């Protein structure tokens, strides 16, 4: 199920929503603001992040383990304190779990918006297949929600307690939403509309997003277009390169 979902190129449309959910947590936002170069090199950072995370799902075991080590090494130096003096550490399992939850739930929701509701067993399998990856990233099994329903309850709890955007969250969120200062703000409306559709409603207003009639219509139009393009376009334009390479390797292995 992880490969079935994560092979879809359209899931990249949920990237901004997942990032905004992450930085809505003040400790995650502090780490990003103090240690990330996304504002100086947003495209390069996105490319490196995608290559690493997709390698975990689609690469051979040795390459996947190497990708996990790269993630852990990056996290090793990300520690410090917020403006209020609260300490953070990117290797903190509690912060890692929030980041992992945003990626899993955003991907699942966007996939189902396009492809339709998955069977309950398939939805559950997607989370269960992710749990060993989460453990390898430093999230103990005992800390992880045991089921997808537990993960969704965890998200609701976090949104009601720890995930309350502060001033740092808002600064970082503006950088996520407006990575290129030279592009006029109105040109970012399509991205904002799509993002507003995908993040939890209680985060929209604090992060400066609106989800009114025209945003809803735009989101519906995007989903309809993706459904058409997904079947009409060749795999090179709908499937991530890592998945295509993985499928090619398995096919060659069967022939030999």
ZIFENFEN-V939560 format. One record per pair of residues at least 12 apart in sequence whose ideal C-beta (glycine too) atoms are under 10 Angstrom apart, sorted by the first residue. I is the first residue (numbers start at 1). J is the second residue. D is the distance in whole Angstrom. If there is no record, write none. Layout:
# ZIFENFEN-V939560
i:I j:J d:D
i:I j:J d:D
This chain:
# ZIFENFEN-V939560
i:1 j:108 d:10
i:1 j:118 d:8
i:1 j:121 d:9
i:1 j:122 d:6
i:1 j:123 d:8
i:1 j:124 d:9
i:1 j:125 d:4
i:1 j:126 d:4
i:1 j:127 d:9
i:1 j:128 d:8
i:1 j:129 d:6
i:1 j:130 d:9
i:2 j:56 d:9
i:2 j:57 d:5
i:2 j:58 d:9
i:2 j:104 d:9
i:2 j:107 d:9
i:2 j:125 d:8
i:2 j:126 d:6
i:2 j:127 d:10
i:2 j:128 d:9
i:2 j:129 d:4
i:2 j:130 d:6
i:2 j:133 d:8
i:3 j:57 d:6
i:3 j:58 d:7
i:3 j:129 d:9
i:3 j:242 d:10
i:3 j:243 d:7
i:3 j:246 d:8
i:3 j:247 d:9
i:4 j:111 d:9
i:4 j:115 d:10
i:4 j:118 d:9
i:4 j:122 d:8
i:4 j:125 d:9
i:4 j:126 d:8
i:4 j:129 d:10
i:4 j:243 d:10
i:5 j:57 d:9
i:5 j:104 d:10
i:5 j:107 d:6
i:5 j:108 d:7
i:5 j:110 d:9
i:5 j:111 d:5
i:5 j:112 d:9
i:5 j:115 d:9
i:5 j:118 d:9
i:5 j:122 d:9
i:5 j:126 d:6
i:5 j:129 d:10
i:6 j:53 d:9
i:6 j:54 d:7
i:6 j:56 d:9
i:6 j:57 d:5
i:6 j:58 d:8
i:6 j:103 d:10
i:6 j:107 d:7
i:6 j:111 d:9
i:6 j:126 d:9
i:6 j:129 d:10
i:6 j:130 d:10
i:6 j:240 d:7
i:6 j:242 d:9
i:6 j:243 d:7
i:7 j:54 d:9
i:7 j:57 d:9
i:7 j:58 d:8
i:7 j:235 d:9
i:7 j:238 d:9
i:7 j:239 d:5
i:7 j:240 d:6
i:7 j:242 d:8
i:7 j:243 d:4
i:7 j:244 d:8
i:7 j:246 d:9
i:7 j:247 d:8
i:8 j:107 d:9
i:8 j:110 d:9
i:8 j:111 d:7
i:8 j:114 d:8
i:8 j:115 d:8
i:8 j:226 d:9
i:8 j:230 d:8
i:8 j:238 d:7
i:8 j:239 d:7
i:8 j:240 d:8
i:8 j:243 d:9
i:9 j:226 d:9
i:9 j:229 d:9
i:9 j:230 d:9
i:9 j:233 d:9
i:9 j:235 d:9
i:9 j:236 d:9
i:9 j:237 d:7
i:9 j:238 d:5
i:9 j:239 d:6
i:9 j:240 d:5
i:9 j:241 d:9
i:9 j:243 d:9
i:10 j:110 d:7
i:10 j:111 d:8
i:10 j:113 d:10
i:10 j:114 d:6
i:10 j:115 d:9
i:10 j:222 d:9
i:10 j:223 d:9
i:10 j:225 d:10
i:10 j:226 d:5
i:10 j:227 d:9
i:10 j:229 d:8
i:10 j:230 d:7
i:10 j:238 d:7
i:10 j:240 d:10
i:11 j:103 d:10
i:11 j:106 d:8
i:11 j:107 d:5
i:11 j:108 d:10
i:11 j:110 d:6
i:11 j:111 d:7
i:11 j:114 d:9
i:11 j:240 d:8
i:12 j:46 d:9
i:12 j:50 d:8
i:12 j:110 d:9
i:12 j:240 d:8
i:13 j:106 d:10
i:13 j:110 d:6
i:13 j:113 d:10
i:13 j:114 d:9
i:13 j:191 d:9
i:13 j:194 d:6
i:13 j:195 d:9
i:13 j:197 d:10
i:13 j:198 d:8
i:13 j:222 d:7
i:13 j:223 d:10
i:13 j:226 d:8
i:14 j:102 d:10
i:14 j:103 d:9
i:14 j:105 d:10
i:14 j:106 d:4
i:14 j:107 d:6
i:14 j:108 d:10
i:14 j:109 d:8
i:14 j:110 d:4
i:14 j:111 d:9
i:14 j:113 d:9
i:14 j:194 d:8
i:14 j:195 d:8
i:14 j:197 d:10
i:14 j:198 d:5
i:14 j:199 d:9
i:15 j:46 d:7
i:15 j:49 d:9
i:15 j:50 d:8
i:15 j:103 d:9
i:15 j:106 d:8
i:15 j:107 d:10
i:15 j:110 d:10
i:15 j:176 d:9
i:15 j:191 d:10
i:15 j:195 d:9
i:15 j:198 d:10
i:16 j:106 d:10
i:16 j:173 d:10
i:16 j:176 d:6
i:16 j:177 d:7
i:16 j:179 d:9
i:16 j:188 d:10
i:16 j:191 d:6
i:16 j:192 d:9
i:16 j:194 d:8
i:16 j:195 d:5
i:16 j:198 d:8
i:16 j:199 d:9
i:17 j:102 d:8
i:17 j:105 d:10
i:17 j:106 d:5
i:17 j:109 d:9
i:17 j:110 d:8
i:17 j:176 d:10
i:17 j:191 d:10
i:17 j:194 d:8
i:17 j:195 d:5
i:17 j:196 d:8
i:17 j:197 d:8
i:17 j:198 d:4
i:17 j:199 d:5
i:17 j:200 d:9
i:17 j:203 d:9
i:17 j:209 d:10
i:18 j:99 d:9
i:18 j:101 d:10
i:18 j:102 d:5
i:18 j:103 d:5
i:18 j:104 d:9
i:18 j:105 d:8
i:18 j:106 d:4
i:18 j:107 d:8
i:18 j:110 d:9
i:18 j:195 d:9
i:18 j:198 d:8
i:18 j:199 d:9
i:19 j:32 d:9
i:19 j:38 d:9
i:19 j:46 d:9
i:19 j:49 d:10
i:19 j:99 d:10
i:19 j:102 d:8
i:19 j:103 d:10
i:19 j:106 d:9
i:19 j:172 d:9
i:19 j:173 d:8
i:19 j:175 d:10
i:19 j:176 d:5
i:19 j:177 d:9
i:19 j:195 d:9
i:19 j:199 d:10
i:20 j:102 d:9
i:20 j:106 d:10
i:20 j:165 d:9
i:20 j:169 d:9
i:20 j:172 d:9
i:20 j:173 d:6
i:20 j:176 d:6
i:20 j:177 d:7
i:20 j:195 d:6
i:20 j:196 d:10
i:20 j:198 d:9
i:20 j:199 d:6
i:20 j:203 d:7
i:20 j:204 d:10
i:20 j:207 d:6
i:20 j:208 d:10
i:20 j:209 d:8
i:21 j:98 d:8
i:21 j:99 d:9
i:21 j:101 d:8
i:21 j:102 d:4
i:21 j:103 d:9
i:21 j:105 d:8
i:21 j:106 d:7
i:21 j:155 d:9
i:21 j:158 d:9
i:21 j:159 d:9
i:21 j:163 d:8
i:21 j:195 d:10
i:21 j:198 d:9
i:21 j:199 d:6
i:21 j:200 d:7
i:21 j:203 d:7
i:21 j:207 d:9
i:22 j:95 d:9
i:22 j:98 d:7
i:22 j:99 d:5
i:22 j:100 d:10
i:22 j:101 d:9
i:22 j:102 d:5
i:22 j:103 d:8
i:22 j:106 d:10
i:22 j:163 d:9
i:22 j:169 d:10
i:22 j:172 d:9
i:22 j:173 d:10
i:22 j:176 d:9
i:23 j:36 d:10
i:23 j:99 d:10
i:23 j:102 d:10
i:23 j:163 d:10
i:23 j:165 d:8
i:23 j:168 d:8
i:23 j:169 d:5
i:23 j:170 d:9
i:23 j:171 d:9
i:23 j:172 d:5
i:23 j:173 d:6
i:23 j:175 d:9
i:23 j:176 d:7
i:23 j:207 d:9
i:24 j:98 d:9
i:24 j:102 d:9
i:24 j:158 d:9
i:24 j:159 d:8
i:24 j:162 d:10
i:24 j:163 d:5
i:24 j:164 d:8
i:24 j:165 d:5
i:24 j:166 d:9
i:24 j:169 d:6
i:24 j:170 d:9
i:24 j:172 d:9
i:24 j:173 d:7
i:24 j:199 d:8
i:24 j:200 d:9
i:24 j:202 d:10
i:24 j:203 d:5
i:24 j:206 d:7
i:24 j:207 d:7
i:25 j:88 d:9
i:25 j:94 d:10
i:25 j:95 d:7
i:25 j:98 d:6
i:25 j:99 d:8
i:25 j:102 d:9
i:25 j:158 d:8
i:25 j:159 d:10
i:25 j:162 d:6
i:25 j:163 d:5
i:25 j:164 d:8
i:25 j:165 d:8
i:25 j:166 d:9
i:25 j:169 d:7
i:26 j:82 d:6
i:26 j:83 d:9
i:26 j:84 d:8
i:26 j:86 d:8
i:26 j:88 d:9
i:26 j:162 d:8
i:26 j:163 d:8
i:26 j:164 d:7
i:26 j:165 d:7
i:26 j:166 d:4
i:26 j:167 d:9
i:26 j:168 d:6
i:26 j:169 d:6
i:26 j:172 d:10
i:27 j:80 d:10
i:27 j:81 d:10
i:27 j:82 d:7
i:27 j:86 d:7
i:27 j:87 d:8
i:27 j:88 d:4
i:27 j:89 d:9
i:27 j:90 d:9
i:27 j:92 d:8
i:27 j:94 d:9
i:27 j:95 d:6
i:27 j:98 d:9
i:27 j:162 d:8
i:27 j:163 d:10
i:27 j:166 d:10
i:27 j:168 d:9
i:27 j:169 d:10
i:28 j:78 d:10
i:28 j:88 d:8
i:28 j:90 d:8
i:28 j:92 d:10
i:28 j:95 d:6
i:28 j:96 d:10
i:28 j:98 d:7
i:28 j:99 d:7
i:28 j:102 d:9
i:28 j:162 d:10
i:28 j:163 d:9
i:28 j:168 d:10
i:28 j:169 d:8
i:28 j:172 d:9
i:29 j:82 d:8
i:29 j:88 d:9
i:29 j:165 d:8
i:29 j:166 d:7
i:29 j:167 d:9
i:29 j:168 d:5
i:29 j:169 d:4
i:29 j:170 d:8
i:29 j:171 d:8
i:29 j:172 d:5
i:29 j:173 d:8
i:29 j:176 d:10
i:30 j:78 d:10
i:30 j:80 d:7
i:30 j:81 d:8
i:30 j:82 d:4
i:30 j:83 d:8
i:30 j:84 d:9
i:30 j:86 d:8
i:30 j:87 d:10
i:30 j:88 d:6
i:30 j:166 d:9
i:30 j:168 d:5
i:30 j:169 d:9
i:30 j:172 d:9
i:31 j:75 d:9
i:31 j:78 d:5
i:31 j:79 d:8
i:31 j:80 d:7
i:31 j:82 d:9
i:31 j:88 d:6
i:31 j:89 d:8
i:31 j:90 d:5
i:31 j:92 d:10
i:31 j:95 d:8
i:31 j:168 d:10
i:31 j:172 d:9
i:32 j:78 d:9
i:32 j:90 d:9
i:32 j:168 d:9
i:32 j:169 d:9
i:32 j:171 d:10
i:32 j:172 d:5
i:32 j:173 d:10
i:32 j:175 d:9
i:32 j:176 d:9
i:33 j:80 d:10
i:33 j:82 d:9
i:33 j:83 d:10
i:33 j:168 d:6
i:33 j:169 d:9
i:33 j:171 d:7
i:33 j:172 d:5
i:33 j:175 d:8
i:34 j:78 d:8
i:34 j:79 d:9
i:34 j:80 d:5
i:34 j:81 d:9
i:34 j:82 d:9
i:34 j:88 d:9
i:34 j:168 d:9
i:34 j:172 d:10
i:35 j:74 d:9
i:35 j:75 d:10
i:35 j:77 d:7
i:35 j:78 d:5
i:35 j:79 d:9
i:35 j:80 d:8
i:35 j:90 d:8
i:36 j:74 d:10
i:36 j:78 d:8
i:36 j:172 d:8
i:36 j:175 d:9
i:38 j:172 d:9
i:38 j:175 d:7
i:38 j:176 d:7
i:38 j:179 d:7
i:39 j:171 d:10
i:39 j:172 d:9
i:39 j:174 d:10
i:39 j:175 d:5
i:39 j:176 d:9
i:39 j:178 d:10
i:39 j:179 d:7
i:39 j:180 d:10
i:39 j:181 d:9
i:40 j:179 d:10
i:41 j:179 d:9
i:42 j:175 d:8
i:42 j:176 d:9
i:42 j:178 d:10
i:42 j:179 d:4
i:42 j:180 d:7
i:43 j:179 d:8
i:43 j:180 d:9
i:45 j:179 d:9
i:46 j:179 d:9
i:48 j:70 d:9
i:48 j:74 d:9
i:49 j:71 d:9
i:49 j:74 d:9
i:50 j:240 d:8
i:50 j:241 d:10
i:50 j:242 d:9
i:51 j:67 d:8
i:51 j:70 d:10
i:51 j:240 d:10
i:51 j:241 d:9
i:51 j:242 d:8
i:52 j:66 d:9
i:52 j:67 d:5
i:52 j:68 d:9
i:52 j:70 d:6
i:52 j:71 d:6
i:52 j:74 d:9
i:53 j:67 d:8
i:53 j:68 d:10
i:53 j:71 d:8
i:53 j:103 d:8
i:53 j:133 d:9
i:53 j:242 d:9
i:54 j:67 d:9
i:54 j:240 d:6
i:54 j:241 d:8
i:54 j:242 d:4
i:54 j:243 d:8
i:54 j:246 d:9
i:55 j:67 d:4
i:55 j:68 d:9
i:55 j:70 d:9
i:55 j:71 d:10
i:55 j:242 d:6
i:55 j:246 d:10
i:56 j:68 d:6
i:56 j:70 d:10
i:56 j:71 d:8
i:56 j:130 d:10
i:56 j:133 d:6
i:56 j:136 d:8
i:56 j:137 d:9
i:56 j:242 d:10
i:57 j:129 d:9
i:57 j:130 d:9
i:57 j:133 d:8
i:57 j:240 d:9
i:57 j:242 d:7
i:57 j:243 d:8
i:57 j:246 d:9
i:58 j:240 d:8
i:58 j:241 d:9
i:58 j:242 d:4
i:58 j:243 d:5
i:58 j:244 d:9
i:58 j:245 d:7
i:58 j:246 d:4
i:58 j:247 d:9
i:58 j:249 d:9
i:59 j:242 d:7
i:59 j:245 d:9
i:59 j:246 d:7
i:59 j:249 d:10
i:60 j:246 d:8
i:60 j:249 d:8
i:63 j:242 d:10
i:64 j:133 d:9
i:64 j:136 d:9
i:65 j:136 d:8
i:67 j:133 d:10
i:67 j:136 d:10
i:68 j:133 d:8
i:68 j:136 d:5
i:68 j:137 d:6
i:68 j:138 d:9
i:69 j:136 d:9
i:71 j:90 d:10
i:71 j:96 d:10
i:71 j:133 d:10
i:71 j:136 d:9
i:71 j:137 d:6
i:71 j:138 d:9
i:72 j:90 d:9
i:72 j:91 d:7
i:72 j:96 d:10
i:72 j:136 d:9
i:72 j:137 d:7
i:72 j:138 d:7
i:74 j:90 d:8
i:75 j:89 d:8
i:75 j:90 d:4
i:75 j:91 d:5
i:75 j:92 d:9
i:75 j:95 d:9
i:75 j:96 d:8
i:75 j:137 d:8
i:75 j:138 d:8
i:76 j:89 d:9
i:76 j:90 d:8
i:76 j:91 d:7
i:77 j:90 d:8
i:77 j:91 d:10
i:78 j:90 d:4
i:78 j:91 d:8
i:78 j:92 d:10
i:78 j:95 d:10
i:79 j:91 d:8
i:79 j:92 d:9
i:82 j:166 d:8
i:82 j:167 d:10
i:82 j:168 d:7
i:83 j:166 d:8
i:83 j:167 d:8
i:83 j:168 d:7
i:84 j:166 d:8
i:84 j:167 d:10
i:84 j:168 d:9
i:90 j:138 d:9
i:91 j:137 d:9
i:91 j:138 d:6
i:92 j:138 d:9
i:92 j:139 d:10
i:93 j:134 d:9
i:93 j:135 d:10
i:93 j:137 d:9
i:93 j:138 d:6
i:93 j:139 d:5
i:93 j:140 d:6
i:93 j:142 d:10
i:93 j:143 d:5
i:93 j:144 d:9
i:94 j:139 d:9
i:94 j:143 d:7
i:94 j:158 d:10
i:94 j:162 d:8
i:95 j:138 d:10
i:95 j:139 d:10
i:95 j:162 d:10
i:96 j:134 d:7
i:96 j:137 d:6
i:96 j:138 d:6
i:96 j:139 d:5
i:96 j:143 d:9
i:97 j:134 d:7
i:97 j:137 d:9
i:97 j:138 d:10
i:97 j:139 d:5
i:97 j:140 d:9
i:97 j:143 d:6
i:97 j:144 d:7
i:97 j:145 d:8
i:97 j:151 d:9
i:97 j:154 d:8
i:97 j:158 d:9
i:98 j:154 d:9
i:98 j:155 d:9
i:98 j:158 d:6
i:98 j:162 d:8
i:98 j:163 d:7
i:99 j:134 d:10
i:99 j:137 d:9
i:99 j:139 d:10
i:100 j:130 d:7
i:100 j:131 d:9
i:100 j:133 d:8
i:100 j:134 d:5
i:100 j:137 d:7
i:100 j:139 d:7
i:100 j:144 d:8
i:100 j:151 d:9
i:101 j:127 d:10
i:101 j:130 d:10
i:101 j:134 d:9
i:101 j:139 d:10
i:101 j:144 d:9
i:101 j:145 d:8
i:101 j:151 d:6
i:101 j:152 d:9
i:101 j:154 d:6
i:101 j:155 d:6
i:101 j:158 d:8
i:102 j:155 d:8
i:102 j:158 d:10
i:102 j:163 d:10
i:102 j:199 d:9
i:102 j:200 d:10
i:103 j:130 d:8
i:103 j:134 d:10
i:104 j:126 d:7
i:104 j:127 d:6
i:104 j:129 d:10
i:104 j:130 d:6
i:104 j:131 d:10
i:104 j:133 d:10
i:104 j:134 d:9
i:104 j:148 d:9
i:104 j:151 d:7
i:104 j:155 d:10
i:105 j:127 d:9
i:105 j:148 d:9
i:105 j:151 d:7
i:105 j:152 d:7
i:105 j:154 d:10
i:105 j:155 d:6
i:105 j:198 d:10
i:105 j:200 d:9
i:106 j:195 d:10
i:106 j:198 d:6
i:106 j:199 d:8
i:107 j:126 d:8
i:107 j:130 d:10
i:108 j:122 d:10
i:108 j:123 d:7
i:108 j:126 d:6
i:108 j:127 d:8
i:108 j:130 d:10
i:108 j:148 d:8
i:108 j:151 d:10
i:108 j:152 d:10
i:109 j:197 d:9
i:109 j:198 d:6
i:109 j:199 d:10
i:109 j:200 d:10
i:110 j:194 d:9
i:110 j:197 d:9
i:110 j:198 d:6
i:110 j:223 d:9
i:110 j:226 d:9
i:111 j:123 d:10
i:111 j:126 d:9
i:113 j:197 d:8
i:113 j:198 d:8
i:113 j:219 d:8
i:113 j:220 d:9
i:113 j:222 d:9
i:113 j:223 d:5
i:113 j:226 d:9
i:113 j:227 d:9
i:114 j:222 d:9
i:114 j:223 d:6
i:114 j:224 d:9
i:114 j:225 d:10
i:114 j:226 d:5
i:114 j:227 d:6
i:114 j:230 d:7
i:115 j:226 d:9
i:115 j:227 d:8
i:115 j:230 d:8
i:116 j:227 d:9
i:120 j:148 d:9
i:120 j:149 d:10
i:123 j:147 d:10
i:123 j:148 d:6
i:123 j:149 d:9
i:124 j:147 d:7
i:124 j:148 d:5
i:124 j:149 d:8
i:124 j:151 d:10
i:125 j:148 d:9
i:126 j:148 d:7
i:127 j:144 d:9
i:127 j:145 d:8
i:127 j:146 d:9
i:127 j:147 d:7
i:127 j:148 d:4
i:127 j:149 d:9
i:127 j:150 d:9
i:127 j:151 d:6
i:127 j:152 d:9
i:128 j:146 d:9
i:128 j:147 d:8
i:128 j:148 d:8
i:130 j:144 d:9
i:130 j:148 d:10
i:130 j:151 d:9
i:131 j:144 d:6
i:131 j:145 d:9
i:131 j:146 d:9
i:131 j:151 d:10
i:132 j:144 d:10
i:155 j:200 d:7
i:156 j:200 d:8
i:156 j:202 d:10
i:158 j:200 d:10
i:159 j:200 d:6
i:159 j:201 d:10
i:159 j:202 d:6
i:159 j:203 d:7
i:160 j:202 d:8
i:163 j:200 d:9
i:163 j:202 d:9
i:163 j:203 d:8
i:163 j:206 d:10
i:164 j:202 d:10
i:164 j:203 d:10
i:164 j:206 d:8
i:165 j:203 d:7
i:165 j:205 d:10
i:165 j:206 d:5
i:165 j:207 d:6
i:165 j:208 d:10
i:166 j:206 d:10
i:169 j:203 d:10
i:169 j:206 d:8
i:169 j:207 d:8
i:170 j:206 d:8
i:170 j:207 d:7
i:170 j:208 d:8
i:173 j:203 d:9
i:173 j:206 d:9
i:173 j:207 d:5
i:173 j:208 d:7
i:173 j:209 d:9
i:174 j:207 d:9
i:174 j:208 d:8
i:176 j:191 d:10
i:176 j:195 d:9
i:176 j:207 d:9
i:177 j:191 d:7
i:177 j:192 d:7
i:177 j:195 d:7
i:177 j:207 d:8
i:177 j:208 d:8
i:177 j:209 d:8
i:178 j:191 d:9
i:178 j:192 d:10
i:179 j:191 d:10
i:189 j:210 d:10
i:189 j:214 d:9
i:189 j:215 d:9
i:189 j:218 d:8
i:190 j:215 d:10
i:190 j:218 d:7
i:190 j:219 d:10
i:190 j:222 d:8
i:192 j:204 d:10
i:192 j:207 d:10
i:192 j:208 d:8
i:192 j:209 d:6
i:192 j:210 d:8
i:192 j:211 d:9
i:192 j:215 d:8
i:192 j:218 d:10
i:193 j:209 d:8
i:193 j:210 d:8
i:193 j:211 d:8
i:193 j:212 d:9
i:193 j:214 d:7
i:193 j:215 d:4
i:193 j:216 d:8
i:193 j:217 d:9
i:193 j:218 d:5
i:193 j:219 d:6
i:193 j:221 d:10
i:193 j:222 d:8
i:194 j:215 d:8
i:194 j:218 d:7
i:194 j:219 d:6
i:194 j:222 d:6
i:194 j:223 d:10
i:195 j:207 d:9
i:195 j:209 d:6
i:195 j:211 d:9
i:195 j:215 d:10
i:195 j:219 d:10
i:196 j:208 d:10
i:196 j:209 d:4
i:196 j:210 d:6
i:196 j:211 d:4
i:196 j:212 d:9
i:196 j:215 d:6
i:196 j:216 d:9
i:196 j:218 d:10
i:196 j:219 d:8
i:197 j:209 d:9
i:197 j:211 d:6
i:197 j:215 d:7
i:197 j:216 d:7
i:197 j:218 d:8
i:197 j:219 d:4
i:197 j:220 d:9
i:197 j:222 d:8
i:197 j:223 d:9
i:198 j:211 d:10
i:198 j:219 d:8
i:199 j:211 d:9
i:226 j:238 d:9
i:235 j:247 d:9
